[in-house]
Amino acid sequence: QQQQQQQEEEEETPVVAGLIVLWAIVDQIEIGNVFVSKAHRRKGVGTLMVESSIKEAKATGFEKMFLEVRESNRAARALYSKLGFIEIGMRPNYYDGLEAAVLMELKLA
């Protein structure tokens, strides 16, 4: 009975699958962070969050969306490219003074 109660409590416990942080600057919106929990990676959670953010940004009238991503993060860069972002520049030594950031832009309007 105790094991059954514990299982029921675990099933009711909310789980954070992912989060996205955005901020608006005049007519632009920037993705500050995208996080997907290990248990939910490779299941479309990141894609869904970014796609939803793009849709909302367009509906709200923003013209451009920007982000920075680690140069070594090939999976994220591929996802952003698939969603229409283009690489527009680099920030050398951006992450801990060791790794470059790739700047990416998506035109919304």
Biopython code that builds the backbone (N, CA, C, O; Angstrom):
import numpy as np
from Bio.PDB.StructureBuilder import StructureBuilder

atoms = [
    (1, "GLN", "N", (0.830, -1.186, 0.000)),
    (1, "GLN", "CA", (0.000, 0.000, 0.000)),
    (1, "GLN", "C", (0.883, 1.260, 0.000)),
    (1, "GLN", "O", (0.600, 2.217, -0.721)),
    (2, "GLN", "N", (1.927, 1.255, 0.794)),
    (2, "GLN", "CA", (2.827, 2.405, 0.851)),
    (2, "GLN", "C", (3.508, 2.624, -0.498)),
    (2, "GLN", "O", (3.679, 3.765, -0.928)),
    (3, "GLN", "N", (3.893, 1.548, -1.161)),
    (3, "GLN", "CA", (4.529, 1.645, -2.470)),
    (3, "GLN", "C", (3.549, 2.214, -3.489)),
    (3, "GLN", "O", (3.934, 3.035, -4.321)),
    (4, "GLN", "N", (2.296, 1.793, -3.437)),
    (4, "GLN", "CA", (1.278, 2.299, -4.349)),
    (4, "GLN", "C", (1.062, 3.792, -4.136)),
    (4, "GLN", "O", (0.924, 4.542, -5.102)),
    (5, "GLN", "N", (1.030, 4.231, -2.866)),
    (5, "GLN", "CA", (0.845, 5.644, -2.554)),
    (5, "GLN", "C", (2.020, 6.454, -3.081)),
    (5, "GLN", "O", (1.819, 7.535, -3.634)),
    (6, "GLN", "N", (3.237, 5.959, -2.923)),
    (6, "GLN", "CA", (4.423, 6.661, -3.408)),
    (6, "GLN", "C", (4.372, 6.785, -4.932)),
    (6, "GLN", "O", (4.704, 7.837, -5.479)),
    (7, "GLN", "N", (3.958, 5.715, -5.622)),
    (7, "GLN", "CA", (3.858, 5.738, -7.071)),
    (7, "GLN", "C", (2.821, 6.768, -7.520)),
    (7, "GLN", "O", (3.052, 7.497, -8.484)),
    (8, "GLU", "N", (1.682, 6.833, -6.829)),
    (8, "GLU", "CA", (0.651, 7.809, -7.171)),
    (8, "GLU", "C", (1.149, 9.231, -6.976)),
    (8, "GLU", "O", (0.850, 10.106, -7.788)),
    (9, "GLU", "N", (1.908, 9.476, -5.906)),
    (9, "GLU", "CA", (2.464, 10.804, -5.656)),
    (9, "GLU", "C", (3.459, 11.186, -6.738)),
    (9, "GLU", "O", (3.480, 12.336, -7.177)),
    (10, "GLU", "N", (4.286, 10.241, -7.176)),
    (10, "GLU", "CA", (5.254, 10.518, -8.232)),
    (10, "GLU", "C", (4.552, 10.846, -9.543)),
    (10, "GLU", "O", (5.009, 11.713, -10.288)),
    (11, "GLU", "N", (3.448, 10.165, -9.833)),
    (11, "GLU", "CA", (2.702, 10.426, -11.060)),
    (11, "GLU", "C", (2.058, 11.806, -11.043)),
    (11, "GLU", "O", (1.845, 12.393, -12.104)),
    (12, "GLU", "N", (1.745, 12.335, -9.873)),
    (12, "GLU", "CA", (1.103, 13.640, -9.750)),
    (12, "GLU", "C", (2.107, 14.782, -9.666)),
    (12, "GLU", "O", (1.725, 15.943, -9.815)),
    (13, "THR", "N", (3.366, 14.485, -9.433)),
    (13, "THR", "CA", (4.374, 15.519, -9.276)),
    (13, "THR", "C", (4.662, 16.180, -10.623)),
    (13, "THR", "O", (5.033, 15.490, -11.573)),
    (14, "PRO", "N", (4.499, 17.504, -10.726)),
    (14, "PRO", "CA", (4.800, 18.189, -11.987)),
    (14, "PRO", "C", (6.289, 18.081, -12.309)),
    (14, "PRO", "O", (7.138, 18.097, -11.418)),
    (15, "VAL", "N", (6.578, 17.972, -13.589)),
    (15, "VAL", "CA", (7.952, 17.852, -14.059)),
    (15, "VAL", "C", (8.211, 18.971, -15.054)),
    (15, "VAL", "O", (7.386, 19.227, -15.931)),
    (16, "VAL", "N", (9.343, 19.633, -14.926)),
    (16, "VAL", "CA", (9.737, 20.653, -15.885)),
    (16, "VAL", "C", (10.469, 19.951, -17.019)),
    (16, "VAL", "O", (11.564, 19.422, -16.826)),
    (17, "ALA", "N", (9.866, 19.947, -18.195)),
    (17, "ALA", "CA", (10.488, 19.323, -19.358)),
    (17, "ALA", "C", (11.502, 20.273, -19.983)),
    (17, "ALA", "O", (12.512, 19.839, -20.537)),
    (18, "GLY", "N", (11.227, 21.565, -19.891)),
    (18, "GLY", "CA", (12.131, 22.545, -20.480)),
    (18, "GLY", "C", (11.671, 23.949, -20.182)),
    (18, "GLY", "O", (10.580, 24.179, -19.660)),
    (19, "LEU", "N", (12.543, 24.886, -20.531)),
    (19, "LEU", "CA", (12.188, 26.302, -20.388)),
    (19, "LEU", "C", (12.926, 27.104, -21.432)),
    (19, "LEU", "O", (13.979, 26.701, -21.926)),
    (20, "ILE", "N", (12.358, 28.243, -21.756)),
    (20, "ILE", "CA", (12.987, 29.169, -22.691)),
    (20, "ILE", "C", (12.898, 30.560, -22.089)),
    (20, "ILE", "O", (11.866, 30.951, -21.544)),
    (21, "VAL", "N", (13.995, 31.304, -22.193)),
    (21, "VAL", "CA", (14.063, 32.666, -21.666)),
    (21, "VAL", "C", (14.184, 33.613, -22.862)),
    (21, "VAL", "O", (15.062, 33.454, -23.710)),
    (22, "LEU", "N", (13.289, 34.596, -22.911)),
    (22, "LEU", "CA", (13.269, 35.577, -23.999)),
    (22, "LEU", "C", (13.259, 36.974, -23.410)),
    (22, "LEU", "O", (12.755, 37.188, -22.308)),
    (23, "TRP", "N", (13.814, 37.916, -24.142)),
    (23, "TRP", "CA", (13.612, 39.305, -23.758)),
    (23, "TRP", "C", (13.447, 40.147, -25.011)),
    (23, "TRP", "O", (14.016, 39.864, -26.066)),
    (24, "ALA", "N", (12.646, 41.191, -24.855)),
    (24, "ALA", "CA", (12.302, 42.071, -25.967)),
    (24, "ALA", "C", (13.077, 43.365, -25.858)),
    (24, "ALA", "O", (13.235, 43.926, -24.773)),
    (25, "ILE", "N", (13.562, 43.833, -27.007)),
    (25, "ILE", "CA", (14.277, 45.101, -27.098)),
    (25, "ILE", "C", (13.712, 45.822, -28.320)),
    (25, "ILE", "O", (14.074, 45.503, -29.453)),
    (26, "VAL", "N", (12.838, 46.778, -28.096)),
    (26, "VAL", "CA", (12.161, 47.561, -29.131)),
    (26, "VAL", "C", (11.436, 46.621, -30.104)),
    (26, "VAL", "O", (10.399, 46.063, -29.746)),
    (27, "ASP", "N", (11.960, 46.431, -31.334)),
    (27, "ASP", "CA", (11.293, 45.600, -32.332)),
    (27, "ASP", "C", (11.954, 44.228, -32.496)),
    (27, "ASP", "O", (11.654, 43.488, -33.433)),
    (28, "GLN", "N", (12.852, 43.906, -31.571)),
    (28, "GLN", "CA", (13.589, 42.645, -31.648)),
    (28, "GLN", "C", (13.345, 41.817, -30.396)),
    (28, "GLN", "O", (13.031, 42.343, -29.328)),
    (29, "ILE", "N", (13.496, 40.525, -30.556)),
    (29, "ILE", "CA", (13.388, 39.635, -29.407)),
    (29, "ILE", "C", (14.615, 38.736, -29.404)),
    (29, "ILE", "O", (15.068, 38.288, -30.458)),
    (30, "GLU", "N", (15.141, 38.478, -28.236)),
    (30, "GLU", "CA", (16.334, 37.641, -28.132)),
    (30, "GLU", "C", (16.033, 36.411, -27.279)),
    (30, "GLU", "O", (15.389, 36.494, -26.233)),
    (31, "ILE", "N", (16.518, 35.277, -27.759)),
    (31, "ILE", "CA", (16.449, 34.048, -26.972)),
    (31, "ILE", "C", (17.690, 34.039, -26.091)),
    (31, "ILE", "O", (18.815, 33.962, -26.584)),
    (32, "GLY", "N", (17.473, 34.119, -24.788)),
    (32, "GLY", "CA", (18.582, 34.149, -23.857)),
    (32, "GLY", "C", (19.031, 32.774, -23.422)),
    (32, "GLY", "O", (20.209, 32.559, -23.136)),
    (33, "ASN", "N", (18.080, 31.826, -23.370)),
    (33, "ASN", "CA", (18.423, 30.484, -22.919)),
    (33, "ASN", "C", (17.329, 29.510, -23.335)),
    (33, "ASN", "O", (16.141, 29.831, -23.296)),
    (34, "VAL", "N", (17.747, 28.331, -23.726)),
    (34, "VAL", "CA", (16.830, 27.224, -23.985)),
    (34, "VAL", "C", (17.380, 26.041, -23.199)),
    (34, "VAL", "O", (18.545, 25.670, -23.345)),
    (35, "PHE", "N", (16.532, 25.457, -22.369)),
    (35, "PHE", "CA", (16.947, 24.311, -21.570)),
    (35, "PHE", "C", (15.902, 23.214, -21.701)),
    (35, "PHE", "O", (14.703, 23.465, -21.582)),
    (36, "VAL", "N", (16.372, 21.992, -21.948)),
    (36, "VAL", "CA", (15.505, 20.816, -21.959)),
    (36, "VAL", "C", (16.121, 19.797, -21.010)),
    (36, "VAL", "O", (17.311, 19.497, -21.103)),
    (37, "SER", "N", (15.316, 19.267, -20.104)),
    (37, "SER", "CA", (15.831, 18.280, -19.151)),
    (37, "SER", "C", (16.335, 17.055, -19.905)),
    (37, "SER", "O", (15.851, 16.740, -20.992)),
    (38, "LYS", "N", (17.300, 16.377, -19.323)),
    (38, "LYS", "CA", (17.887, 15.199, -19.981)),
    (38, "LYS", "C", (16.832, 14.172, -20.349)),
    (38, "LYS", "O", (16.905, 13.559, -21.414)),
    (39, "ALA", "N", (15.857, 13.981, -19.482)),
    (39, "ALA", "CA", (14.812, 12.976, -19.728)),
    (39, "ALA", "C", (13.922, 13.333, -20.915)),
    (39, "ALA", "O", (13.244, 12.459, -21.454)),
    (40, "HIS", "N", (13.911, 14.594, -21.331)),
    (40, "HIS", "CA", (13.011, 15.032, -22.391)),
    (40, "HIS", "C", (13.737, 15.436, -23.676)),
    (40, "HIS", "O", (13.101, 15.907, -24.619)),
    (41, "ARG", "N", (15.043, 15.260, -23.723)),
    (41, "ARG", "CA", (15.796, 15.631, -24.929)),
    (41, "ARG", "C", (15.500, 14.660, -26.052)),
    (41, "ARG", "O", (15.155, 13.500, -25.825)),
    (42, "ARG", "N", (15.645, 15.169, -27.291)),
    (42, "ARG", "CA", (15.436, 14.375, -28.507)),
    (42, "ARG", "C", (13.975, 13.935, -28.654)),
    (42, "ARG", "O", (13.678, 12.932, -29.302)),
    (43, "LYS", "N", (13.069, 14.707, -28.038)),
    (43, "LYS", "CA", (11.641, 14.398, -28.122)),
    (43, "LYS", "C", (10.837, 15.568, -28.690)),
    (43, "LYS", "O", (9.606, 15.548, -28.666)),
    (44, "GLY", "N", (11.529, 16.581, -29.199)),
    (44, "GLY", "CA", (10.851, 17.712, -29.813)),
    (44, "GLY", "C", (10.485, 18.841, -28.868)),
    (44, "GLY", "O", (9.831, 19.799, -29.280)),
    (45, "VAL", "N", (10.895, 18.747, -27.600)),
    (45, "VAL", "CA", (10.536, 19.782, -26.627)),
    (45, "VAL", "C", (11.192, 21.115, -26.994)),
    (45, "VAL", "O", (10.528, 22.152, -26.991)),
    (46, "GLY", "N", (12.483, 21.095, -27.308)),
    (46, "GLY", "CA", (13.190, 22.324, -27.682)),
    (46, "GLY", "C", (12.597, 22.947, -28.932)),
    (46, "GLY", "O", (12.392, 24.159, -28.996)),
    (47, "THR", "N", (12.325, 22.116, -29.918)),
    (47, "THR", "CA", (11.722, 22.606, -31.159)),
    (47, "THR", "C", (10.376, 23.262, -30.877)),
    (47, "THR", "O", (10.094, 24.351, -31.377)),
    (48, "LEU", "N", (9.556, 22.609, -30.085)),
    (48, "LEU", "CA", (8.239, 23.144, -29.749)),
    (48, "LEU", "C", (8.346, 24.499, -29.048)),
    (48, "LEU", "O", (7.597, 25.423, -29.362)),
    (49, "MET", "N", (9.273, 24.614, -28.104)),
    (49, "MET", "CA", (9.420, 25.884, -27.383)),
    (49, "MET", "C", (9.878, 27.002, -28.317)),
    (49, "MET", "O", (9.345, 28.110, -28.264)),
    (50, "VAL", "N", (10.862, 26.719, -29.173)),
    (50, "VAL", "CA", (11.356, 27.764, -30.068)),
    (50, "VAL", "C", (10.292, 28.114, -31.102)),
    (50, "VAL", "O", (10.070, 29.293, -31.377)),
    (51, "GLU", "N", (9.629, 27.108, -31.681)),
    (51, "GLU", "CA", (8.569, 27.378, -32.656)),
    (51, "GLU", "C", (7.446, 28.214, -32.045)),
    (51, "GLU", "O", (6.947, 29.142, -32.681)),
    (52, "SER", "N", (7.054, 27.894, -30.833)),
    (52, "SER", "CA", (5.998, 28.655, -30.150)),
    (52, "SER", "C", (6.437, 30.093, -29.911)),
    (52, "SER", "O", (5.641, 31.022, -30.046)),
    (53, "SER", "N", (7.699, 30.273, -29.558)),
    (53, "SER", "CA", (8.228, 31.622, -29.330)),
    (53, "SER", "C", (8.259, 32.419, -30.627)),
    (53, "SER", "O", (7.936, 33.607, -30.635)),
    (54, "ILE", "N", (8.641, 31.780, -31.710)),
    (54, "ILE", "CA", (8.651, 32.449, -33.016)),
    (54, "ILE", "C", (7.233, 32.875, -33.395)),
    (54, "ILE", "O", (7.012, 34.006, -33.826)),
    (55, "LYS", "N", (6.293, 31.979, -33.233)),
    (55, "LYS", "CA", (4.887, 32.267, -33.571)),
    (55, "LYS", "C", (4.369, 33.451, -32.752)),
    (55, "LYS", "O", (3.734, 34.356, -33.293)),
    (56, "GLU", "N", (4.641, 33.437, -31.451)),
    (56, "GLU", "CA", (4.180, 34.518, -30.580)),
    (56, "GLU", "C", (4.869, 35.838, -30.925)),
    (56, "GLU", "O", (4.233, 36.892, -30.925)),
    (57, "ALA", "N", (6.172, 35.778, -31.218)),
    (57, "ALA", "CA", (6.910, 37.002, -31.578)),
    (57, "ALA", "C", (6.356, 37.611, -32.862)),
    (57, "ALA", "O", (6.212, 38.830, -32.961)),
    (58, "LYS", "N", (6.046, 36.767, -33.847)),
    (58, "LYS", "CA", (5.452, 37.271, -35.094)),
    (58, "LYS", "C", (4.092, 37.899, -34.832)),
    (58, "LYS", "O", (3.798, 38.983, -35.336)),
    (59, "ALA", "N", (3.260, 37.221, -34.043)),
    (59, "ALA", "CA", (1.914, 37.717, -33.743)),
    (59, "ALA", "C", (1.948, 39.030, -32.979)),
    (59, "ALA", "O", (1.025, 39.837, -33.082)),
    (60, "THR", "N", (3.009, 39.244, -32.214)),
    (60, "THR", "CA", (3.145, 40.450, -31.406)),
    (60, "THR", "C", (3.768, 41.601, -32.198)),
    (60, "THR", "O", (3.784, 42.740, -31.731)),
    (61, "GLY", "N", (4.281, 41.307, -33.392)),
    (61, "GLY", "CA", (4.810, 42.367, -34.253)),
    (61, "GLY", "C", (6.311, 42.563, -34.204)),
    (61, "GLY", "O", (6.811, 43.563, -34.719)),
    (62, "PHE", "N", (7.041, 41.647, -33.604)),
    (62, "PHE", "CA", (8.498, 41.767, -33.606)),
    (62, "PHE", "C", (9.024, 41.498, -35.011)),
    (62, "PHE", "O", (8.449, 40.709, -35.760)),
    (63, "GLU", "N", (10.120, 42.160, -35.359)),
    (63, "GLU", "CA", (10.670, 42.055, -36.708)),
    (63, "GLU", "C", (11.806, 41.051, -36.823)),
    (63, "GLU", "O", (11.987, 40.436, -37.874)),
    (64, "LYS", "N", (12.579, 40.880, -35.742)),
    (64, "LYS", "CA", (13.738, 39.989, -35.784)),
    (64, "LYS", "C", (13.877, 39.251, -34.463)),
    (64, "LYS", "O", (13.460, 39.734, -33.410)),
    (65, "MET", "N", (14.478, 38.065, -34.545)),
    (65, "MET", "CA", (14.796, 37.291, -33.352)),
    (65, "MET", "C", (16.276, 36.928, -33.434)),
    (65, "MET", "O", (16.772, 36.537, -34.490)),
    (66, "PHE", "N", (16.968, 37.061, -32.318)),
    (66, "PHE", "CA", (18.401, 36.772, -32.265)),
    (66, "PHE", "C", (18.688, 35.750, -31.173)),
    (66, "PHE", "O", (17.889, 35.550, -30.258)),
    (67, "LEU", "N", (19.845, 35.112, -31.291)),
    (67, "LEU", "CA", (20.338, 34.240, -30.234)),
    (67, "LEU", "C", (21.839, 34.057, -30.403)),
    (67, "LEU", "O", (22.412, 34.338, -31.456)),
    (68, "GLU", "N", (22.451, 33.579, -29.335)),
    (68, "GLU", "CA", (23.862, 33.198, -29.353)),
    (68, "GLU", "C", (23.924, 31.748, -28.917)),
    (68, "GLU", "O", (23.212, 31.344, -27.998)),
    (69, "VAL", "N", (24.765, 30.962, -29.567)),
    (69, "VAL", "CA", (24.889, 29.545, -29.253)),
    (69, "VAL", "C", (26.366, 29.156, -29.304)),
    (69, "VAL", "O", (27.136, 29.677, -30.111)),
    (70, "ARG", "N", (26.737, 28.235, -28.430)),
    (70, "ARG", "CA", (28.128, 27.764, -28.437)),
    (70, "ARG", "C", (28.497, 27.235, -29.822)),
    (70, "ARG", "O", (27.713, 26.538, -30.466)),
    (71, "GLU", "N", (29.692, 27.579, -30.259)),
    (71, "GLU", "CA", (30.169, 27.106, -31.550)),
    (71, "GLU", "C", (30.157, 25.577, -31.614)),
    (71, "GLU", "O", (29.879, 25.006, -32.669)),
    (72, "SER", "N", (30.452, 24.918, -30.507)),
    (72, "SER", "CA", (30.519, 23.451, -30.475)),
    (72, "SER", "C", (29.151, 22.772, -30.385)),
    (72, "SER", "O", (29.067, 21.553, -30.528)),
    (73, "ASN", "N", (28.092, 23.526, -30.153)),
    (73, "ASN", "CA", (26.763, 22.923, -29.975)),
    (73, "ASN", "C", (26.105, 22.703, -31.333)),
    (73, "ASN", "O", (25.225, 23.456, -31.750)),
    (74, "ARG", "N", (26.549, 21.666, -31.999)),
    (74, "ARG", "CA", (26.073, 21.383, -33.362)),
    (74, "ARG", "C", (24.579, 21.061, -33.399)),
    (74, "ARG", "O", (23.883, 21.448, -34.337)),
    (75, "ALA", "N", (24.091, 20.359, -32.387)),
    (75, "ALA", "CA", (22.669, 19.993, -32.366)),
    (75, "ALA", "C", (21.792, 21.238, -32.310)),
    (75, "ALA", "O", (20.814, 21.343, -33.051)),
    (76, "ALA", "N", (22.135, 22.181, -31.438)),
    (76, "ALA", "CA", (21.347, 23.409, -31.325)),
    (76, "ALA", "C", (21.457, 24.248, -32.594)),
    (76, "ALA", "O", (20.463, 24.802, -33.065)),
    (77, "ARG", "N", (22.652, 24.340, -33.143)),
    (77, "ARG", "CA", (22.834, 25.122, -34.370)),
    (77, "ARG", "C", (22.017, 24.524, -35.511)),
    (77, "ARG", "O", (21.434, 25.259, -36.309)),
    (78, "ALA", "N", (21.971, 23.199, -35.593)),
    (78, "ALA", "CA", (21.179, 22.535, -36.632)),
    (78, "ALA", "C", (19.688, 22.808, -36.432)),
    (78, "ALA", "O", (18.962, 23.060, -37.394)),
    (79, "LEU", "N", (19.237, 22.757, -35.180)),
    (79, "LEU", "CA", (17.834, 23.050, -34.882)),
    (79, "LEU", "C", (17.486, 24.467, -35.300)),
    (79, "LEU", "O", (16.486, 24.685, -35.985)),
    (80, "TYR", "N", (18.298, 25.432, -34.896)),
    (80, "TYR", "CA", (18.005, 26.830, -35.228)),
    (80, "TYR", "C", (18.031, 27.055, -36.734)),
    (80, "TYR", "O", (17.198, 27.788, -37.267)),
    (81, "SER", "N", (18.982, 26.431, -37.423)),
    (81, "SER", "CA", (19.039, 26.561, -38.886)),
    (81, "SER", "C", (17.783, 25.977, -39.518)),
    (81, "SER", "O", (17.226, 26.563, -40.447)),
    (82, "LYS", "N", (17.336, 24.834, -39.025)),
    (82, "LYS", "CA", (16.119, 24.192, -39.540)),
    (82, "LYS", "C", (14.913, 25.100, -39.368)),
    (82, "LYS", "O", (13.988, 25.068, -40.179)),
    (83, "LEU", "N", (14.920, 25.914, -38.310)),
    (83, "LEU", "CA", (13.802, 26.819, -38.038)),
    (83, "LEU", "C", (13.936, 28.157, -38.759)),
    (83, "LEU", "O", (13.092, 29.037, -38.592)),
    (84, "GLY", "N", (14.994, 28.318, -39.563)),
    (84, "GLY", "CA", (15.133, 29.511, -40.382)),
    (84, "GLY", "C", (16.157, 30.525, -39.923)),
    (84, "GLY", "O", (16.358, 31.535, -40.597)),
    (85, "PHE", "N", (16.814, 30.290, -38.794)),
    (85, "PHE", "CA", (17.857, 31.203, -38.335)),
    (85, "PHE", "C", (19.069, 31.090, -39.249)),
    (85, "PHE", "O", (19.382, 30.014, -39.759)),
    (86, "ILE", "N", (19.750, 32.224, -39.447)),
    (86, "ILE", "CA", (20.998, 32.214, -40.210)),
    (86, "ILE", "C", (22.125, 32.717, -39.305)),
    (86, "ILE", "O", (21.909, 33.545, -38.420)),
    (87, "GLU", "N", (23.319, 32.203, -39.545)),
    (87, "GLU", "CA", (24.490, 32.630, -38.774)),
    (87, "GLU", "C", (24.967, 33.958, -39.329)),
    (87, "GLU", "O", (25.220, 34.093, -40.526)),
    (88, "ILE", "N", (25.088, 34.946, -38.435)),
    (88, "ILE", "CA", (25.449, 36.295, -38.895)),
    (88, "ILE", "C", (26.761, 36.798, -38.301)),
    (88, "ILE", "O", (27.218, 37.879, -38.672)),
    (89, "GLY", "N", (27.374, 36.053, -37.397)),
    (89, "GLY", "CA", (28.630, 36.519, -36.821)),
    (89, "GLY", "C", (29.098, 35.619, -35.693)),
    (89, "GLY", "O", (28.478, 34.604, -35.376)),
    (90, "MET", "N", (30.206, 36.023, -35.101)),
    (90, "MET", "CA", (30.822, 35.269, -34.007)),
    (90, "MET", "C", (31.218, 36.229, -32.896)),
    (90, "MET", "O", (31.523, 37.395, -33.145)),
    (91, "ARG", "N", (31.210, 35.727, -31.675)),
    (91, "ARG", "CA", (31.771, 36.441, -30.521)),
    (91, "ARG", "C", (32.891, 35.552, -29.980)),
    (91, "ARG", "O", (32.630, 34.576, -29.277)),
    (92, "PRO", "N", (34.139, 35.894, -30.309)),
    (92, "PRO", "CA", (35.264, 35.065, -29.850)),
    (92, "PRO", "C", (35.342, 35.014, -28.327)),
    (92, "PRO", "O", (35.050, 36.000, -27.650)),
    (93, "ASN", "N", (35.731, 33.875, -27.801)),
    (93, "ASN", "CA", (35.968, 33.708, -26.356)),
    (93, "ASN", "C", (34.781, 34.142, -25.495)),
    (93, "ASN", "O", (34.976, 34.649, -24.390)),
    (94, "TYR", "N", (33.584, 33.956, -25.974)),
    (94, "TYR", "CA", (32.378, 34.419, -25.281)),
    (94, "TYR", "C", (32.055, 33.581, -24.049)),
    (94, "TYR", "O", (31.685, 34.120, -23.007)),
    (95, "TYR", "N", (32.196, 32.268, -24.169)),
    (95, "TYR", "CA", (31.860, 31.371, -23.069)),
    (95, "TYR", "C", (33.100, 31.080, -22.235)),
    (95, "TYR", "O", (34.000, 30.359, -22.667)),
    (96, "ASP", "N", (33.135, 31.650, -21.035)),
    (96, "ASP", "CA", (34.235, 31.437, -20.088)),
    (96, "ASP", "C", (35.595, 31.799, -20.676)),
    (96, "ASP", "O", (36.624, 31.300, -20.221)),
    (97, "GLY", "N", (35.598, 32.652, -21.669)),
    (97, "GLY", "CA", (36.846, 33.054, -22.294)),
    (97, "GLY", "C", (37.494, 31.964, -23.119)),
    (97, "GLY", "O", (38.647, 32.093, -23.528)),
    (98, "LEU", "N", (36.756, 30.880, -23.370)),
    (98, "LEU", "CA", (37.340, 29.713, -24.042)),
    (98, "LEU", "C", (36.692, 29.358, -25.372)),
    (98, "LEU", "O", (37.347, 28.828, -26.269)),
    (99, "GLU", "N", (35.423, 29.647, -25.493)),
    (99, "GLU", "CA", (34.708, 29.194, -26.688)),
    (99, "GLU", "C", (33.905, 30.331, -27.301)),
    (99, "GLU", "O", (33.336, 31.167, -26.598)),
    (100, "ALA", "N", (33.873, 30.341, -28.628)),
    (100, "ALA", "CA", (33.148, 31.380, -29.349)),
    (100, "ALA", "C", (31.642, 31.103, -29.317)),
    (100, "ALA", "O", (31.185, 29.965, -29.211)),
    (101, "ALA", "N", (30.905, 32.201, -29.414)),
    (101, "ALA", "CA", (29.455, 32.122, -29.592)),
    (101, "ALA", "C", (29.158, 32.434, -31.051)),
    (101, "ALA", "O", (29.756, 33.334, -31.641)),
    (102, "VAL", "N", (28.232, 31.685, -31.619)),
    (102, "VAL", "CA", (27.746, 31.951, -32.965)),
    (102, "VAL", "C", (26.489, 32.790, -32.832)),
    (102, "VAL", "O", (25.558, 32.397, -32.129)),
    (103, "LEU", "N", (26.445, 33.945, -33.497)),
    (103, "LEU", "CA", (25.257, 34.809, -33.491)),
    (103, "LEU", "C", (24.342, 34.368, -34.612)),
    (103, "LEU", "O", (24.778, 34.163, -35.745)),
    (104, "MET", "N", (23.067, 34.222, -34.285)),
    (104, "MET", "CA", (22.094, 33.803, -35.288)),
    (104, "MET", "C", (20.898, 34.742, -35.284)),
    (104, "MET", "O", (20.528, 35.299, -34.250)),
    (105, "GLU", "N", (20.302, 34.905, -36.459)),
    (105, "GLU", "CA", (19.186, 35.834, -36.617)),
    (105, "GLU", "C", (18.078, 35.163, -37.429)),
    (105, "GLU", "O", (18.326, 34.368, -38.335)),
    (106, "LEU", "N", (16.857, 35.517, -37.067)),
    (106, "LEU", "CA", (15.680, 35.095, -37.826)),
    (106, "LEU", "C", (14.855, 36.342, -38.109)),
    (106, "LEU", "O", (14.465, 37.057, -37.186)),
    (107, "LYS", "N", (14.593, 36.600, -39.374)),
    (107, "LYS", "CA", (13.729, 37.726, -39.731)),
    (107, "LYS", "C", (12.288, 37.261, -39.618)),
    (107, "LYS", "O", (11.894, 36.260, -40.216)),
    (108, "LEU", "N", (11.511, 38.002, -38.844)),
    (108, "LEU", "CA", (10.127, 37.631, -38.556)),
    (108, "LEU", "C", (9.129, 38.359, -39.450)),
    (108, "LEU", "O", (8.031, 37.861, -39.699)),
    (109, "ALA", "N", (9.512, 39.531, -39.927)),
    (109, "ALA", "CA", (8.581, 40.345, -40.734)),
    (109, "ALA", "C", (9.005, 40.378, -42.176)),
    (109, "ALA", "O", (8.344, 41.012, -42.999)),
]
sb = StructureBuilder()
sb.init_structure("model")
sb.init_model(0)
sb.init_chain("A")
sb.init_seg("    ")
for serial, (resi, resn, name, xyz) in enumerate(atoms, 1):
    if name == "N":
        sb.init_residue(resn, " ", resi, " ")
    sb.init_atom(name, np.array(xyz, "f"), 0.0, 1.0, " ", f" {name:<3s}", serial, name[0])
structure = sb.get_structure()
